[in-house]
Amino acid sequence: MNDAGKPTHSSSTNPYIPKGDGDKAVQAYISAMPGWKSALGKEIGATVEKAFPEVRKQVRWNTPFYGKDDGWFLAMYCFKNYVQITFMTGSSLDPVPPKASKVEGTRYLDILADEALDREQLASWVRQALELPGRQI
């Protein structure tokens, strides 16, 4: 945070948000996402909540995480030209999210400014992830 109480951002535009548990911390992150990314963050969060109303939330390492009792299944992160959704058990989802990771089992979906979020596909991935063990971080 800067002196005015507004979040600062990394060079990739990711907000620097204090760690915290619950919806308030995640909403602070989403509100601090610059420009079009904030609306997309709200859409991602709403889609996750609709698919899983009991979702757990936290912010760690300037990243919002979404989870369930046994661990985390999804996160998001701002980059300069896109928002990246991280699927912790993405290699077990059908279809597999498009972008590979160095972390075993993890897959990504990058969304650019001119791309629409496929809410139906995201909700399907969330429902599938709920059937898999969550990831500890």
HELIX and SHEET records of a PDB file:
HELIX    1   1 ASP A   23  ALA A   32  1                                  10    
HELIX    2   2 TRP A   36  ALA A   51  1                                  16    
HELIX    3   3 GLY A   90  SER A   92  5                                   3    
HELIX    4   4 ARG A  119  LEU A  130  1                                  12    
SHEET    1   A 7 GLY A  20  ASP A  21  0                                        
SHEET    2   A 7 ARG A  56  ARG A  60 -1                                        
SHEET    3   A 7 THR A  63  LYS A  68 -1                                        
SHEET    4   A 7 GLY A  71  CYS A  78 -1                                        
SHEET    5   A 7 TYR A  82  PHE A  87 -1                                        
SHEET    6   A 7 ARG A 107  LEU A 112 -1                                        
SHEET    7   A 7 LYS A  99  ALA A 100 -1                                        
END                                                                             
